[in-house]
Amino acid sequence: MKLKLLAASLCAAALWTGTAFAAHGPTMVGGANMLPERNIIENAVNSGDHATLVAAVQAADLVNVLQGEGPFTVFAPVDAAFAKLPEGTVDTLLMPENQEQLQTVLTYHVVPGNLTRDVLLEQVMENDGTVAFKTVQGGHLTVMRNGNNLMVMDAQGNSANITVVDVAQSNGVIHVIDSVLLP
């Protein structure tokens, strides 16, 4: 039990300091090394935690966009986040006739620029604890502090915790989140 608490404390400290243990090698996401010389798609397909996101990006025909030059900041929901949606939602969104709606949801998770944890935190602190960012979709996401961590809130008032920060990509940065955000 003490070992689990120590590990949790170290992970929390790494998240707060923004290091995510990067000093010891590439960031691990979903059991795979996320290599900074790879683009967002190249890394996401290797993550064991992002199979649903990858399938959705493919169904939405957004692969070429997220392999593009960028830079992009992606708030990437894990598979468990998609599983929290009402039953049938993901299957419905993946249908070809719903491609436009799926594109809307996915591009709502993408912000232009390379917004690292330090940049996000700095802007949150400069703006009395919350700051809104315009997404590629055109809506806004609000980033705020949640204790020692950061969280993102969507237009509906739903929030997602950022569970892994600063996963460096050749064309931006990924922040792993625990909920799907909706415009």
C-alpha positions in Angstrom: 0.0 0.0 0.0 2.8 2.4 0.9 4.5 1.6 -2.4 1.3 2.5 -4.3 1.0 5.8 -2.4 4.6 6.6 -3.1 4.2 5.9 -6.8 1.0 8.0 -7.0 2.8 10.8 -5.2 5.7 10.7 -7.7 3.3 10.6 -10.6 1.4 13.6 -9.2 4.6 15.5 -8.6 5.7 14.8 -12.2 2.4 16.0 -13.5 2.5 19.2 -11.5 6.1 19.9 -12.5 5.3 19.1 -16.1 8.2 16.6 -16.3 6.1 13.4 -16.8 9.4 11.6 -16.2 10.7 12.9 -19.5 14.2 13.1 -18.1 14.3 9.3 -18.1 13.2 8.8 -21.7 10.2 9.2 -23.9 6.8 9.6 -22.2 4.8 6.4 -22.0 1.2 6.5 -23.0 -0.9 3.3 -23.2 2.1 1.1 -22.7 4.1 2.6 -25.6 6.9 5.2 -25.9 5.6 8.4 -27.5 8.6 9.5 -29.6 8.9 13.3 -30.2 10.2 12.8 -33.7 6.9 11.2 -34.7 3.7 13.1 -35.5 0.4 12.9 -33.6 -1.0 10.1 -35.6 2.2 8.0 -35.7 2.3 8.1 -31.9 -1.4 7.7 -31.2 -1.6 4.5 -33.2 0.9 2.9 -30.8 -0.9 3.9 -27.6 -2.9 1.1 -26.1 -5.2 3.7 -24.6 -6.3 5.4 -27.8 -7.7 2.8 -30.1 -11.1 4.4 -30.2 -9.6 7.9 -30.9 -7.5 6.5 -33.7 -10.6 4.7 -35.2 -12.6 7.9 -34.9 -9.8 10.0 -36.6 -9.7 7.5 -39.4 -13.5 7.4 -39.8 -13.6 11.2 -39.8 -10.9 11.4 -42.5 -8.7 13.6 -40.3 -5.5 11.5 -40.5 -3.8 13.8 -43.0 -4.7 16.9 -41.0 -3.2 15.5 -37.8 -0.1 14.3 -39.7 0.2 17.8 -41.1 2.8 20.5 -40.1 0.8 22.0 -37.2 1.6 22.8 -34.6 -1.4 21.3 -32.8 -2.3 20.8 -29.2 -4.5 17.8 -28.9 -6.6 16.9 -25.8 -6.7 13.2 -26.5 -9.4 11.2 -24.7 -8.5 7.6 -23.7 -10.7 4.6 -24.6 -12.3 4.7 -21.2 -13.4 8.2 -21.8 -15.3 7.1 -25.0 -16.8 4.2 -23.0 -18.4 6.7 -20.6 -20.5 8.2 -23.4 -24.1 6.9 -23.6 -24.4 3.4 -25.1 -24.3 3.5 -28.9 -22.8 7.0 -29.2 -19.4 5.9 -30.5 -20.9 3.4 -32.9 -23.3 6.0 -34.2 -20.6 8.6 -34.7 -18.4 6.1 -36.6 -21.1 5.6 -39.2 -20.2 7.1 -42.6 -23.3 9.2 -42.7 -22.2 10.9 -39.4 -18.7 11.8 -40.6 -19.4 15.6 -40.3 -20.6 15.3 -36.7 -17.6 13.1 -35.8 -15.3 15.7 -37.4 -16.9 18.4 -35.3 -16.4 16.4 -32.1 -12.8 15.5 -32.9 -11.7 18.9 -34.1 -13.2 20.4 -30.9 -10.3 18.5 -29.1 -7.6 20.3 -31.1 -6.3 23.8 -30.5 -3.8 25.5 -32.9 -0.3 26.0 -31.5 2.0 24.1 -29.2 0.4 24.7 -25.7 2.6 22.9 -23.3 1.6 22.4 -19.6 3.7 25.4 -18.7 2.1 27.6 -21.3 -1.4 26.5 -20.2 -0.6 27.0 -16.5 1.0 30.4 -17.1 -2.1 31.6 -19.1 -4.5 30.2 -16.4 -2.6 32.0 -13.7 -2.5 35.3 -15.7 -6.3 35.1 -16.2 -7.6 34.6 -12.7 -7.7 30.8 -12.8 -9.3 30.1 -16.2 -8.5 30.7 -19.8 -10.4 29.9 -23.0 -8.8 28.6 -26.2 -10.4 28.6 -29.6 -10.4 25.1 -31.1 -9.9 24.1 -34.7 -13.7 23.3 -34.7 -14.4 27.0 -33.9 -15.7 26.6 -30.4 -13.9 27.2 -27.1 -12.4 25.0 -24.4 -11.7 26.4 -21.0 -8.6 25.3 -19.1 -8.4 25.7 -15.3 -6.6 24.4 -12.3 -8.0 21.5 -10.4 -5.9 21.3 -7.3 -2.3 20.6 -8.5 -3.5 19.5 -11.9 -5.1 21.1 -14.9 -8.5 20.3 -16.4 -10.4 21.2 -19.5 -14.1 22.2 -19.6 -16.3 22.1 -22.8 -19.1 24.3 -23.9 -21.6 22.0 -22.1 -19.9 22.4 -18.7 -18.4 18.9 -18.8 -14.9 18.6 -17.6 -11.9 16.4 -18.3 -8.8 15.9 -16.2 -5.5 16.1 -18.0 -3.9 12.9 -16.8 -0.7 13.0 -18.9 0.9 16.3 -19.9 3.3 17.3 -22.6 3.5 14.3 -24.8 5.8 15.9 -27.4 5.1 15.3 -31.1 7.0 16.5 -34.2 3.9 18.6 -35.0 2.7 19.7 -31.6 1.8 18.3 -28.2 -0.7 15.8 -26.8 -2.4 16.1 -23.3 -4.2 12.9 -22.4 -7.6 13.4 -20.9 -10.1 11.2 -19.1 -13.4 12.4 -20.7 -14.7 13.3 -24.2 -15.4 17.0 -24.7 -18.5 18.2 -26.6 -19.0 21.4 -28.4 
